[in-house]
Amino acid sequence: MFVRASDYKYANAMSTSREELLKSFDLLPEVEKREVASEIIRRMFSPRREPAMDEHQMKSLYDSFADEDHELAEGGMEDYNKSLAIEDAQ
């Protein structure tokens, strides 16, 4: 018989102490114990998220990309003009 954790009395009550958590864990069926253990392991070994950038970092990054985009666009226009000149010469 499969019993979900929500079927237990007081399942919605927040367990705060280590002993209460272990007691609740012990009441789970083996299948759910494995699921809980898998989730804990997944969270422990997942890559840490990078902290969000602040506004100053975002502006600095945006400015550097804007400068690079401008340089690439200028270089692309020179190549485009050269190819037009070659085409016109033919």
PDB file with one MODEL, atoms N, CA, C and O in Angstrom:
MODEL        1
ATOM      1  N   MET A   1       0.846  -1.183   0.000  1.00  0.00           N
ATOM      2  CA  MET A   1       0.000   0.000   0.000  1.00  0.00           C
ATOM      3  C   MET A   1       0.890   1.244   0.000  1.00  0.00           C
ATOM      4  O   MET A   1       1.783   1.383   0.836  1.00  0.00           O
ATOM      5  N   PHE A   2       0.633   2.140  -0.944  1.00  0.00           N
ATOM      6  CA  PHE A   2       1.414   3.370  -1.059  1.00  0.00           C
ATOM      7  C   PHE A   2       0.741   4.464  -0.243  1.00  0.00           C
ATOM      8  O   PHE A   2      -0.447   4.734  -0.419  1.00  0.00           O
ATOM      9  N   VAL A   3       1.492   5.086   0.640  1.00  0.00           N
ATOM     10  CA  VAL A   3       0.962   6.158   1.482  1.00  0.00           C
ATOM     11  C   VAL A   3       1.777   7.409   1.219  1.00  0.00           C
ATOM     12  O   VAL A   3       3.004   7.393   1.323  1.00  0.00           O
ATOM     13  N   ARG A   4       1.106   8.472   0.884  1.00  0.00           N
ATOM     14  CA  ARG A   4       1.796   9.735   0.624  1.00  0.00           C
ATOM     15  C   ARG A   4       2.048  10.460   1.941  1.00  0.00           C
ATOM     16  O   ARG A   4       1.330  10.268   2.922  1.00  0.00           O
ATOM     17  N   ALA A   5       3.071  11.285   1.940  1.00  0.00           N
ATOM     18  CA  ALA A   5       3.408  12.043   3.150  1.00  0.00           C
ATOM     19  C   ALA A   5       2.246  12.932   3.576  1.00  0.00           C
ATOM     20  O   ALA A   5       2.041  13.151   4.769  1.00  0.00           O
ATOM     21  N   SER A   6       1.491  13.443   2.622  1.00  0.00           N
ATOM     22  CA  SER A   6       0.371  14.333   2.961  1.00  0.00           C
ATOM     23  C   SER A   6      -0.758  13.597   3.669  1.00  0.00           C
ATOM     24  O   SER A   6      -1.629  14.234   4.262  1.00  0.00           O
ATOM     25  N   ASP A   7      -0.761  12.253   3.619  1.00  0.00           N
ATOM     26  CA  ASP A   7      -1.785  11.468   4.299  1.00  0.00           C
ATOM     27  C   ASP A   7      -1.542  11.372   5.799  1.00  0.00           C
ATOM     28  O   ASP A   7      -2.452  11.025   6.551  1.00  0.00           O
ATOM     29  N   TYR A   8      -0.335  11.672   6.237  1.00  0.00           N
ATOM     30  CA  TYR A   8      -0.020  11.561   7.656  1.00  0.00           C
ATOM     31  C   TYR A   8      -0.654  12.698   8.433  1.00  0.00           C
ATOM     32  O   TYR A   8      -0.752  13.827   7.953  1.00  0.00           O
ATOM     33  N   LYS A   9      -1.082  12.376   9.641  1.00  0.00           N
ATOM     34  CA  LYS A   9      -1.612  13.393  10.536  1.00  0.00           C
ATOM     35  C   LYS A   9      -0.502  14.405  10.822  1.00  0.00           C
ATOM     36  O   LYS A   9       0.647  14.014  11.026  1.00  0.00           O
ATOM     37  N   TYR A  10      -0.819  15.649  10.839  1.00  0.00           N
ATOM     38  CA  TYR A  10       0.140  16.736  11.091  1.00  0.00           C
ATOM     39  C   TYR A  10       1.153  16.913   9.960  1.00  0.00           C
ATOM     40  O   TYR A  10       2.204  17.518  10.175  1.00  0.00           O
ATOM     41  N   ALA A  11       0.871  16.410   8.783  1.00  0.00           N
ATOM     42  CA  ALA A  11       1.822  16.543   7.678  1.00  0.00           C
ATOM     43  C   ALA A  11       2.038  17.997   7.305  1.00  0.00           C
ATOM     44  O   ALA A  11       3.118  18.371   6.848  1.00  0.00           O
ATOM     45  N   ASN A  12       1.018  18.817   7.496  1.00  0.00           N
ATOM     46  CA  ASN A  12       1.148  20.224   7.131  1.00  0.00           C
ATOM     47  C   ASN A  12       1.814  21.054   8.223  1.00  0.00           C
ATOM     48  O   ASN A  12       2.139  22.219   7.996  1.00  0.00           O
ATOM     49  N   ALA A  13       2.020  20.484   9.384  1.00  0.00           N
ATOM     50  CA  ALA A  13       2.700  21.208  10.464  1.00  0.00           C
ATOM     51  C   ALA A  13       4.187  21.274  10.145  1.00  0.00           C
ATOM     52  O   ALA A  13       4.760  20.310   9.639  1.00  0.00           O
ATOM     53  N   MET A  14       4.804  22.394  10.435  1.00  0.00           N
ATOM     54  CA  MET A  14       6.214  22.585  10.129  1.00  0.00           C
ATOM     55  C   MET A  14       7.065  21.955  11.219  1.00  0.00           C
ATOM     56  O   MET A  14       6.962  22.326  12.388  1.00  0.00           O
ATOM     57  N   SER A  15       7.910  20.996  10.834  1.00  0.00           N
ATOM     58  CA  SER A  15       8.836  20.393  11.793  1.00  0.00           C
ATOM     59  C   SER A  15      10.091  21.239  11.838  1.00  0.00           C
ATOM     60  O   SER A  15      10.672  21.563  10.803  1.00  0.00           O
ATOM     61  N   THR A  16      10.502  21.593  13.032  1.00  0.00           N
ATOM     62  CA  THR A  16      11.669  22.465  13.131  1.00  0.00           C
ATOM     63  C   THR A  16      12.873  21.793  13.755  1.00  0.00           C
ATOM     64  O   THR A  16      14.011  22.141  13.440  1.00  0.00           O
ATOM     65  N   SER A  17      12.641  20.844  14.625  1.00  0.00           N
ATOM     66  CA  SER A  17      13.797  20.237  15.273  1.00  0.00           C
ATOM     67  C   SER A  17      14.298  19.040  14.472  1.00  0.00           C
ATOM     68  O   SER A  17      13.559  18.425  13.703  1.00  0.00           O
ATOM     69  N   ARG A  18      15.539  18.738  14.671  1.00  0.00           N
ATOM     70  CA  ARG A  18      16.172  17.604  14.001  1.00  0.00           C
ATOM     71  C   ARG A  18      15.438  16.304  14.331  1.00  0.00           C
ATOM     72  O   ARG A  18      15.210  15.464  13.461  1.00  0.00           O
ATOM     73  N   GLU A  19      15.076  16.161  15.591  1.00  0.00           N
ATOM     74  CA  GLU A  19      14.395  14.943  16.038  1.00  0.00           C
ATOM     75  C   GLU A  19      13.039  14.784  15.369  1.00  0.00           C
ATOM     76  O   GLU A  19      12.662  13.682  14.970  1.00  0.00           O
ATOM     77  N   GLU A  20      12.294  15.901  15.247  1.00  0.00           N
ATOM     78  CA  GLU A  20      10.992  15.842  14.587  1.00  0.00           C
ATOM     79  C   GLU A  20      11.134  15.475  13.116  1.00  0.00           C
ATOM     80  O   GLU A  20      10.346  14.697  12.579  1.00  0.00           O
ATOM     81  N   LEU A  21      12.142  16.040  12.475  1.00  0.00           N
ATOM     82  CA  LEU A  21      12.374  15.723  11.060  1.00  0.00           C
ATOM     83  C   LEU A  21      12.730  14.257  10.876  1.00  0.00           C
ATOM     84  O   LEU A  21      12.212  13.594   9.978  1.00  0.00           O
ATOM     85  N   LEU A  22      13.612  13.753  11.724  1.00  0.00           N
ATOM     86  CA  LEU A  22      13.991  12.340  11.624  1.00  0.00           C
ATOM     87  C   LEU A  22      12.814  11.417  11.909  1.00  0.00           C
ATOM     88  O   LEU A  22      12.663  10.376  11.270  1.00  0.00           O
ATOM     89  N   LYS A  23      11.989  11.798  12.861  1.00  0.00           N
ATOM     90  CA  LYS A  23      10.811  11.000  13.187  1.00  0.00           C
ATOM     91  C   LYS A  23       9.848  10.970  11.992  1.00  0.00           C
ATOM     92  O   LYS A  23       9.305   9.921  11.644  1.00  0.00           O
ATOM     93  N   SER A  24       9.648  12.142  11.371  1.00  0.00           N
ATOM     94  CA  SER A  24       8.782  12.225  10.192  1.00  0.00           C
ATOM     95  C   SER A  24       9.360  11.406   9.044  1.00  0.00           C
ATOM     96  O   SER A  24       8.629  10.715   8.334  1.00  0.00           O
ATOM     97  N   PHE A  25      10.666  11.487   8.869  1.00  0.00           N
ATOM     98  CA  PHE A  25      11.326  10.727   7.802  1.00  0.00           C
ATOM     99  C   PHE A  25      11.134   9.232   8.037  1.00  0.00           C
ATOM    100  O   PHE A  25      10.870   8.486   7.094  1.00  0.00           O
ATOM    101  N   ASP A  26      11.262   8.796   9.267  1.00  0.00           N
ATOM    102  CA  ASP A  26      11.105   7.376   9.594  1.00  0.00           C
ATOM    103  C   ASP A  26       9.707   6.862   9.284  1.00  0.00           C
ATOM    104  O   ASP A  26       9.536   5.672   9.019  1.00  0.00           O
ATOM    105  N   LEU A  27       8.715   7.728   9.311  1.00  0.00           N
ATOM    106  CA  LEU A  27       7.340   7.320   9.025  1.00  0.00           C
ATOM    107  C   LEU A  27       7.068   7.141   7.532  1.00  0.00           C
ATOM    108  O   LEU A  27       6.066   6.539   7.147  1.00  0.00           O
ATOM    109  N   LEU A  28       7.958   7.661   6.698  1.00  0.00           N
ATOM    110  CA  LEU A  28       7.755   7.561   5.249  1.00  0.00           C
ATOM    111  C   LEU A  28       7.961   6.134   4.757  1.00  0.00           C
ATOM    112  O   LEU A  28       8.763   5.388   5.319  1.00  0.00           O
ATOM    113  N   PRO A  29       7.235   5.758   3.706  1.00  0.00           N
ATOM    114  CA  PRO A  29       7.506   4.469   3.061  1.00  0.00           C
ATOM    115  C   PRO A  29       8.899   4.507   2.412  1.00  0.00           C
ATOM    116  O   PRO A  29       9.424   5.583   2.127  1.00  0.00           O
ATOM    117  N   GLU A  30       9.480   3.354   2.188  1.00  0.00           N
ATOM    118  CA  GLU A  30      10.845   3.267   1.643  1.00  0.00           C
ATOM    119  C   GLU A  30      10.982   4.017   0.311  1.00  0.00           C
ATOM    120  O   GLU A  30      12.000   4.663   0.059  1.00  0.00           O
ATOM    121  N   VAL A  31       9.973   3.929  -0.520  1.00  0.00           N
ATOM    122  CA  VAL A  31      10.029   4.606  -1.825  1.00  0.00           C
ATOM    123  C   VAL A  31      10.200   6.113  -1.635  1.00  0.00           C
ATOM    124  O   VAL A  31      11.022   6.742  -2.302  1.00  0.00           O
ATOM    125  N   GLU A  32       9.420   6.681  -0.722  1.00  0.00           N
ATOM    126  CA  GLU A  32       9.513   8.117  -0.479  1.00  0.00           C
ATOM    127  C   GLU A  32      10.813   8.483   0.223  1.00  0.00           C
ATOM    128  O   GLU A  32      11.344   9.571  -0.001  1.00  0.00           O
ATOM    129  N   LYS A  33      11.335   7.604   1.061  1.00  0.00           N
ATOM    130  CA  LYS A  33      12.632   7.857   1.691  1.00  0.00           C
ATOM    131  C   LYS A  33      13.712   7.985   0.623  1.00  0.00           C
ATOM    132  O   LYS A  33      14.579   8.855   0.710  1.00  0.00           O
ATOM    133  N   ARG A  34      13.657   7.118  -0.382  1.00  0.00           N
ATOM    134  CA  ARG A  34      14.642   7.182  -1.471  1.00  0.00           C
ATOM    135  C   ARG A  34      14.489   8.476  -2.259  1.00  0.00           C
ATOM    136  O   ARG A  34      15.482   9.083  -2.660  1.00  0.00           O
ATOM    137  N   GLU A  35      13.237   8.902  -2.484  1.00  0.00           N
ATOM    138  CA  GLU A  35      13.002  10.152  -3.206  1.00  0.00           C
ATOM    139  C   GLU A  35      13.557  11.346  -2.437  1.00  0.00           C
ATOM    140  O   GLU A  35      14.189  12.231  -3.016  1.00  0.00           O
ATOM    141  N   VAL A  36      13.316  11.362  -1.135  1.00  0.00           N
ATOM    142  CA  VAL A  36      13.829  12.453  -0.297  1.00  0.00           C
ATOM    143  C   VAL A  36      15.355  12.452  -0.314  1.00  0.00           C
ATOM    144  O   VAL A  36      15.981  13.503  -0.455  1.00  0.00           O
ATOM    145  N   ALA A  37      15.945  11.270  -0.169  1.00  0.00           N
ATOM    146  CA  ALA A  37      17.409  11.167  -0.177  1.00  0.00           C
ATOM    147  C   ALA A  37      17.969  11.628  -1.519  1.00  0.00           C
ATOM    148  O   ALA A  37      18.982  12.326  -1.557  1.00  0.00           O
ATOM    149  N   SER A  38      17.325  11.247  -2.612  1.00  0.00           N
ATOM    150  CA  SER A  38      17.783  11.677  -3.945  1.00  0.00           C
ATOM    151  C   SER A  38      17.719  13.184  -4.091  1.00  0.00           C
ATOM    152  O   SER A  38      18.632  13.796  -4.646  1.00  0.00           O
ATOM    153  N   GLU A  39      16.650  13.786  -3.599  1.00  0.00           N
ATOM    154  CA  GLU A  39      16.510  15.240  -3.691  1.00  0.00           C
ATOM    155  C   GLU A  39      17.571  15.949  -2.855  1.00  0.00           C
ATOM    156  O   GLU A  39      18.131  16.954  -3.291  1.00  0.00           O
ATOM    157  N   ILE A  40      17.848  15.440  -1.672  1.00  0.00           N
ATOM    158  CA  ILE A  40      18.886  16.044  -0.825  1.00  0.00           C
ATOM    159  C   ILE A  40      20.244  15.955  -1.521  1.00  0.00           C
ATOM    160  O   ILE A  40      20.995  16.929  -1.549  1.00  0.00           O
ATOM    161  N   ILE A  41      20.552  14.802  -2.075  1.00  0.00           N
ATOM    162  CA  ILE A  41      21.828  14.625  -2.772  1.00  0.00           C
ATOM    163  C   ILE A  41      21.907  15.545  -3.984  1.00  0.00           C
ATOM    164  O   ILE A  41      22.942  16.166  -4.227  1.00  0.00           O
ATOM    165  N   ARG A  42      20.811  15.637  -4.751  1.00  0.00           N
ATOM    166  CA  ARG A  42      20.791  16.508  -5.935  1.00  0.00           C
ATOM    167  C   ARG A  42      21.066  17.954  -5.538  1.00  0.00           C
ATOM    168  O   ARG A  42      21.835  18.650  -6.200  1.00  0.00           O
ATOM    169  N   ARG A  43      20.438  18.399  -4.461  1.00  0.00           N
ATOM    170  CA  ARG A  43      20.631  19.790  -4.029  1.00  0.00           C
ATOM    171  C   ARG A  43      22.027  20.034  -3.478  1.00  0.00           C
ATOM    172  O   ARG A  43      22.595  21.110  -3.671  1.00  0.00           O
ATOM    173  N   MET A  44      22.582  19.045  -2.795  1.00  0.00           N
ATOM    174  CA  MET A  44      23.914  19.213  -2.213  1.00  0.00           C
ATOM    175  C   MET A  44      24.985  19.324  -3.284  1.00  0.00           C
ATOM    176  O   MET A  44      25.943  20.081  -3.131  1.00  0.00           O
ATOM    177  N   PHE A  45      24.829  18.575  -4.367  1.00  0.00           N
ATOM    178  CA  PHE A  45      25.880  18.513  -5.370  1.00  0.00           C
ATOM    179  C   PHE A  45      25.576  19.300  -6.637  1.00  0.00           C
ATOM    180  O   PHE A  45      26.340  19.230  -7.599  1.00  0.00           O
ATOM    181  N   SER A  46      24.481  20.043  -6.656  1.00  0.00           N
ATOM    182  CA  SER A  46      24.197  20.862  -7.830  1.00  0.00           C
ATOM    183  C   SER A  46      25.114  22.075  -7.813  1.00  0.00           C
ATOM    184  O   SER A  46      25.504  22.555  -6.748  1.00  0.00           O
ATOM    185  N   PRO A  47      25.454  22.566  -9.000  1.00  0.00           N
ATOM    186  CA  PRO A  47      26.343  23.740  -9.040  1.00  0.00           C
ATOM    187  C   PRO A  47      25.674  24.932  -8.352  1.00  0.00           C
ATOM    188  O   PRO A  47      24.467  25.146  -8.473  1.00  0.00           O
ATOM    189  N   ARG A  48      26.463  25.673  -7.654  1.00  0.00           N
ATOM    190  CA  ARG A  48      25.945  26.858  -6.969  1.00  0.00           C
ATOM    191  C   ARG A  48      25.618  27.928  -8.004  1.00  0.00           C
ATOM    192  O   ARG A  48      26.337  28.098  -8.989  1.00  0.00           O
ATOM    193  N   ARG A  49      24.548  28.629  -7.771  1.00  0.00           N
ATOM    194  CA  ARG A  49      24.185  29.718  -8.674  1.00  0.00           C
ATOM    195  C   ARG A  49      25.068  30.922  -8.394  1.00  0.00           C
ATOM    196  O   ARG A  49      25.414  31.216  -7.250  1.00  0.00           O
ATOM    197  N   GLU A  50      25.415  31.592  -9.450  1.00  0.00           N
ATOM    198  CA  GLU A  50      26.188  32.815  -9.304  1.00  0.00           C
ATOM    199  C   GLU A  50      25.274  33.905  -8.748  1.00  0.00           C
ATOM    200  O   GLU A  50      24.102  33.974  -9.118  1.00  0.00           O
ATOM    201  N   PRO A  51      25.790  34.744  -7.875  1.00  0.00           N
ATOM    202  CA  PRO A  51      24.948  35.839  -7.387  1.00  0.00           C
ATOM    203  C   PRO A  51      24.581  36.775  -8.533  1.00  0.00           C
ATOM    204  O   PRO A  51      25.360  36.954  -9.470  1.00  0.00           O
ATOM    205  N   ALA A  52      23.421  37.358  -8.458  1.00  0.00           N
ATOM    206  CA  ALA A  52      22.970  38.279  -9.498  1.00  0.00           C
ATOM    207  C   ALA A  52      23.901  39.485  -9.555  1.00  0.00           C
ATOM    208  O   ALA A  52      24.416  39.938  -8.533  1.00  0.00           O
ATOM    209  N   MET A  53      24.109  39.999 -10.770  1.00  0.00           N
ATOM    210  CA  MET A  53      24.967  41.171 -10.935  1.00  0.00           C
ATOM    211  C   MET A  53      24.211  42.411 -10.495  1.00  0.00           C
ATOM    212  O   MET A  53      22.996  42.518 -10.661  1.00  0.00           O
ATOM    213  N   ASP A  54      24.959  43.339  -9.935  1.00  0.00           N
ATOM    214  CA  ASP A  54      24.327  44.593  -9.573  1.00  0.00           C
ATOM    215  C   ASP A  54      24.239  45.493 -10.807  1.00  0.00           C
ATOM    216  O   ASP A  54      24.786  45.176 -11.863  1.00  0.00           O
ATOM    217  N   GLU A  55      23.554  46.599 -10.656  1.00  0.00           N
ATOM    218  CA  GLU A  55      23.305  47.489 -11.796  1.00  0.00           C
ATOM    219  C   GLU A  55      24.605  48.034 -12.399  1.00  0.00           C
ATOM    220  O   GLU A  55      24.701  48.178 -13.617  1.00  0.00           O
ATOM    221  N   HIS A  56      25.594  48.334 -11.573  1.00  0.00           N
ATOM    222  CA  HIS A  56      26.874  48.856 -12.060  1.00  0.00           C
ATOM    223  C   HIS A  56      27.588  47.813 -12.938  1.00  0.00           C
ATOM    224  O   HIS A  56      28.136  48.146 -13.989  1.00  0.00           O
ATOM    225  N   GLN A  57      27.573  46.548 -12.490  1.00  0.00           N
ATOM    226  CA  GLN A  57      28.193  45.483 -13.283  1.00  0.00           C
ATOM    227  C   GLN A  57      27.479  45.308 -14.620  1.00  0.00           C
ATOM    228  O   GLN A  57      28.120  45.111 -15.652  1.00  0.00           O
ATOM    229  N   MET A  58      26.151  45.382 -14.595  1.00  0.00           N
ATOM    230  CA  MET A  58      25.379  45.238 -15.827  1.00  0.00           C
ATOM    231  C   MET A  58      25.702  46.364 -16.810  1.00  0.00           C
ATOM    232  O   MET A  58      25.863  46.121 -18.006  1.00  0.00           O
ATOM    233  N   LYS A  59      25.797  47.589 -16.305  1.00  0.00           N
ATOM    234  CA  LYS A  59      26.110  48.722 -17.185  1.00  0.00           C
ATOM    235  C   LYS A  59      27.498  48.560 -17.787  1.00  0.00           C
ATOM    236  O   LYS A  59      27.693  48.802 -18.978  1.00  0.00           O
ATOM    237  N   SER A  60      28.450  48.157 -16.978  1.00  0.00           N
ATOM    238  CA  SER A  60      29.817  47.961 -17.456  1.00  0.00           C
ATOM    239  C   SER A  60      29.863  46.889 -18.542  1.00  0.00           C
ATOM    240  O   SER A  60      30.520  47.063 -19.569  1.00  0.00           O
ATOM    241  N   LEU A  61      29.168  45.790 -18.311  1.00  0.00           N
ATOM    242  CA  LEU A  61      29.121  44.712 -19.291  1.00  0.00           C
ATOM    243  C   LEU A  61      28.443  45.175 -20.583  1.00  0.00           C
ATOM    244  O   LEU A  61      28.928  44.893 -21.679  1.00  0.00           O
ATOM    245  N   TYR A  62      27.328  45.883 -20.449  1.00  0.00           N
ATOM    246  CA  TYR A  62      26.604  46.407 -21.604  1.00  0.00           C
ATOM    247  C   TYR A  62      27.496  47.337 -22.412  1.00  0.00           C
ATOM    248  O   TYR A  62      27.542  47.253 -23.639  1.00  0.00           O
ATOM    249  N   ASP A  63      28.205  48.225 -21.720  1.00  0.00           N
ATOM    250  CA  ASP A  63      29.089  49.168 -22.413  1.00  0.00           C
ATOM    251  C   ASP A  63      30.189  48.441 -23.181  1.00  0.00           C
ATOM    252  O   ASP A  63      30.512  48.819 -24.307  1.00  0.00           O
ATOM    253  N   SER A  64      30.764  47.404 -22.582  1.00  0.00           N
ATOM    254  CA  SER A  64      31.840  46.678 -23.275  1.00  0.00           C
ATOM    255  C   SER A  64      31.308  45.964 -24.512  1.00  0.00           C
ATOM    256  O   SER A  64      31.992  45.908 -25.534  1.00  0.00           O
ATOM    257  N   PHE A  65      30.100  45.420 -24.431  1.00  0.00           N
ATOM    258  CA  PHE A  65      29.515  44.770 -25.607  1.00  0.00           C
ATOM    259  C   PHE A  65      29.156  45.794 -26.675  1.00  0.00           C
ATOM    260  O   PHE A  65      29.306  45.530 -27.868  1.00  0.00           O
ATOM    261  N   ALA A  66      28.683  46.957 -26.250  1.00  0.00           N
ATOM    262  CA  ALA A  66      28.339  47.998 -27.209  1.00  0.00           C
ATOM    263  C   ALA A  66      29.576  48.442 -27.978  1.00  0.00           C
ATOM    264  O   ALA A  66      29.521  48.639 -29.192  1.00  0.00           O
ATOM    265  N   ASP A  67      30.698  48.600 -27.267  1.00  0.00           N
ATOM    266  CA  ASP A  67      31.946  48.989 -27.938  1.00  0.00           C
ATOM    267  C   ASP A  67      32.384  47.925 -28.936  1.00  0.00           C
ATOM    268  O   ASP A  67      32.784  48.242 -30.056  1.00  0.00           O
ATOM    269  N   GLU A  68      32.309  46.678 -28.529  1.00  0.00           N
ATOM    270  CA  GLU A  68      32.704  45.576 -29.410  1.00  0.00           C
ATOM    271  C   GLU A  68      31.780  45.496 -30.620  1.00  0.00           C
ATOM    272  O   GLU A  68      32.248  45.292 -31.741  1.00  0.00           O
ATOM    273  N   ASP A  69      30.487  45.652 -30.409  1.00  0.00           N
ATOM    274  CA  ASP A  69      29.528  45.630 -31.517  1.00  0.00           C
ATOM    275  C   ASP A  69      29.826  46.743 -32.521  1.00  0.00           C
ATOM    276  O   ASP A  69      29.764  46.536 -33.733  1.00  0.00           O
ATOM    277  N   HIS A  70      30.145  47.914 -32.002  1.00  0.00           N
ATOM    278  CA  HIS A  70      30.457  49.052 -32.876  1.00  0.00           C
ATOM    279  C   HIS A  70      31.694  48.749 -33.732  1.00  0.00           C
ATOM    280  O   HIS A  70      31.697  49.004 -34.936  1.00  0.00           O
ATOM    281  N   GLU A  71      32.737  48.206 -33.105  1.00  0.00           N
ATOM    282  CA  GLU A  71      33.960  47.863 -33.843  1.00  0.00           C
ATOM    283  C   GLU A  71      33.681  46.810 -34.920  1.00  0.00           C
ATOM    284  O   GLU A  71      34.166  46.920 -36.046  1.00  0.00           O
ATOM    285  N   LEU A  72      32.907  45.804 -34.568  1.00  0.00           N
ATOM    286  CA  LEU A  72      32.570  44.765 -35.542  1.00  0.00           C
ATOM    287  C   LEU A  72      31.740  45.320 -36.690  1.00  0.00           C
ATOM    288  O   LEU A  72      31.926  44.931 -37.843  1.00  0.00           O
ATOM    289  N   ALA A  73      30.825  46.230 -36.375  1.00  0.00           N
ATOM    290  CA  ALA A  73      29.998  46.834 -37.420  1.00  0.00           C
ATOM    291  C   ALA A  73      30.848  47.679 -38.363  1.00  0.00           C
ATOM    292  O   ALA A  73      30.665  47.637 -39.580  1.00  0.00           O
ATOM    293  N   GLU A  74      31.774  48.445 -37.798  1.00  0.00           N
ATOM    294  CA  GLU A  74      32.666  49.257 -38.640  1.00  0.00           C
ATOM    295  C   GLU A  74      33.507  48.373 -39.545  1.00  0.00           C
ATOM    296  O   GLU A  74      33.655  48.657 -40.734  1.00  0.00           O
ATOM    297  N   GLY A  75      34.059  47.302 -38.985  1.00  0.00           N
ATOM    298  CA  GLY A  75      34.859  46.375 -39.792  1.00  0.00           C
ATOM    299  C   GLY A  75      34.020  45.713 -40.860  1.00  0.00           C
ATOM    300  O   GLY A  75      34.490  45.509 -41.979  1.00  0.00           O
ATOM    301  N   GLY A  76      32.800  45.377 -40.540  1.00  0.00           N
ATOM    302  CA  GLY A  76      31.898  44.758 -41.512  1.00  0.00           C
ATOM    303  C   GLY A  76      31.563  45.710 -42.644  1.00  0.00           C
ATOM    304  O   GLY A  76      31.455  45.284 -43.794  1.00  0.00           O
ATOM    305  N   MET A  77      31.397  46.980 -42.345  1.00  0.00           N
ATOM    306  CA  MET A  77      31.094  47.973 -43.378  1.00  0.00           C
ATOM    307  C   MET A  77      32.274  48.143 -44.326  1.00  0.00           C
ATOM    308  O   MET A  77      32.087  48.311 -45.531  1.00  0.00           O
ATOM    309  N   GLU A  78      33.473  48.100 -43.792  1.00  0.00           N
ATOM    310  CA  GLU A  78      34.656  48.204 -44.658  1.00  0.00           C
ATOM    311  C   GLU A  78      34.708  47.030 -45.626  1.00  0.00           C
ATOM    312  O   GLU A  78      34.961  47.210 -46.817  1.00  0.00           O
ATOM    313  N   ASP A  79      34.467  45.828 -45.112  1.00  0.00           N
ATOM    314  CA  ASP A  79      34.453  44.639 -45.967  1.00  0.00           C
ATOM    315  C   ASP A  79      33.341  44.738 -47.011  1.00  0.00           C
ATOM    316  O   ASP A  79      33.536  44.364 -48.167  1.00  0.00           O
ATOM    317  N   TYR A  80      32.188  45.238 -46.607  1.00  0.00           N
ATOM    318  CA  TYR A  80      31.045  45.376 -47.513  1.00  0.00           C
ATOM    319  C   TYR A  80      31.375  46.374 -48.621  1.00  0.00           C
ATOM    320  O   TYR A  80      31.090  46.127 -49.793  1.00  0.00           O
ATOM    321  N   ASN A  81      31.976  47.500 -48.243  1.00  0.00           N
ATOM    322  CA  ASN A  81      32.345  48.503 -49.246  1.00  0.00           C
ATOM    323  C   ASN A  81      33.382  47.954 -50.223  1.00  0.00           C
ATOM    324  O   ASN A  81      33.310  48.244 -51.417  1.00  0.00           O
ATOM    325  N   LYS A  82      34.341  47.168 -49.741  1.00  0.00           N
ATOM    326  CA  LYS A  82      35.345  46.556 -50.619  1.00  0.00           C
ATOM    327  C   LYS A  82      34.690  45.597 -51.597  1.00  0.00           C
ATOM    328  O   LYS A  82      35.029  45.573 -52.780  1.00  0.00           O
ATOM    329  N   SER A  83      33.746  44.803 -51.093  1.00  0.00           N
ATOM    330  CA  SER A  83      33.097  43.832 -51.992  1.00  0.00           C
ATOM    331  C   SER A  83      32.247  44.557 -53.039  1.00  0.00           C
ATOM    332  O   SER A  83      32.143  44.093 -54.175  1.00  0.00           O
ATOM    333  N   LEU A  84      31.633  45.698 -52.669  1.00  0.00           N
ATOM    334  CA  LEU A  84      30.878  46.487 -53.640  1.00  0.00           C
ATOM    335  C   LEU A  84      31.802  47.057 -54.710  1.00  0.00           C
ATOM    336  O   LEU A  84      31.468  47.057 -55.895  1.00  0.00           O
ATOM    337  N   ALA A  85      32.968  47.542 -54.282  1.00  0.00           N
ATOM    338  CA  ALA A  85      33.915  48.115 -55.232  1.00  0.00           C
ATOM    339  C   ALA A  85      34.390  47.043 -56.211  1.00  0.00           C
ATOM    340  O   ALA A  85      34.508  47.311 -57.407  1.00  0.00           O
ATOM    341  N   ILE A  86      34.659  45.851 -55.725  1.00  0.00           N
ATOM    342  CA  ILE A  86      35.086  44.736 -56.587  1.00  0.00           C
ATOM    343  C   ILE A  86      33.971  44.381 -57.568  1.00  0.00           C
ATOM    344  O   ILE A  86      34.223  44.146 -58.749  1.00  0.00           O
ATOM    345  N   GLU A  87      32.757  44.345 -57.075  1.00  0.00           N
ATOM    346  CA  GLU A  87      31.612  44.027 -57.922  1.00  0.00           C
ATOM    347  C   GLU A  87      31.426  45.075 -59.015  1.00  0.00           C
ATOM    348  O   GLU A  87      31.161  44.739 -60.169  1.00  0.00           O
ATOM    349  N   ASP A  88      31.568  46.351 -58.642  1.00  0.00           N
ATOM    350  CA  ASP A  88      31.427  47.438 -59.612  1.00  0.00           C
ATOM    351  C   ASP A  88      32.527  47.394 -60.664  1.00  0.00           C
ATOM    352  O   ASP A  88      32.298  47.768 -61.814  1.00  0.00           O
ATOM    353  N   ALA A  89      33.709  46.946 -60.283  1.00  0.00           N
ATOM    354  CA  ALA A  89      34.842  46.905 -61.215  1.00  0.00           C
ATOM    355  C   ALA A  89      34.657  45.803 -62.253  1.00  0.00           C
ATOM    356  O   ALA A  89      35.270  45.859 -63.319  1.00  0.00           O
ATOM    357  N   GLN A  90      33.843  44.824 -61.969  1.00  0.00           N
ATOM    358  CA  GLN A  90      33.662  43.717 -62.910  1.00  0.00           C
ATOM    359  C   GLN A  90      32.746  44.080 -63.986  1.00  0.00           C
ATOM    360  O   GLN A  90      32.478  43.266 -64.870  1.00  0.00           O
TER     361      GLN A  90
ENDMDL
END
